Amino acid sequence: YEAIRRVFAKGDPASWPVNLAPSDLGLGPYDFAAGETRSAWSFDRGLGGWRSLMNTGNLRAEEGAMRFRTETDDAAVTVRTSGFNANDWAFLVLEMQLDGAVPAGSEGQLYWTPKGGQESEAASVRFPLKTDNGLHTYRIRLDAIPAWTGELQSLRYDPCAAENIQVAVHAFRFETN
């Protein structure tokens, strides 16, 4: 505080008030409880922290699913993870339905951000999608990917690379085997 005040403050320094921190007043420390560590989302009681990252329309939890519409061919949702350790999980199991003209050969993609790191292609996995507008269960192996390790700070899910697709994710969970 003093360094900033010396640069920007005006007037006689002798007339400036004393800087006090919360600990000077017997307050704090301000420890916040860690968020709930989750490894599964069913969407029966809301989005569970999932939010739109980009190019999604009408994101909501409805009829036991996270639902949204892709507005472009680069739509994504994200969730912060607290205390989630990738080393504890080998697979992502995803129950999802895509309604619309998803091109044959399309892929979904999961990104993860290591604690203190950044999102990258190396910290992601792509998987082939079924494009028949049906509800499908995808089981994606993660533990063979070198970047799938340590504590993660967030997940990002790109359901497909197509616009105007109605996405319904009924379950998003991690499993050990």
PyMOL commands that set and color helices and strands:
alter all, ss='L'
color gray80, all
select helices_A, chain A and resi 2-8+13-15+22-25+86-88+121-123
alter helices_A, ss='H'
color red, helices_A
select strands_A, chain A and resi 40-41+51-54+56-62+65-70+76-85+91-99+107-114+124-128+135-141+151-158+166-175
alter strands_A, ss='S'
color yellow, strands_A
deselect
rebuild
show_as cartoon
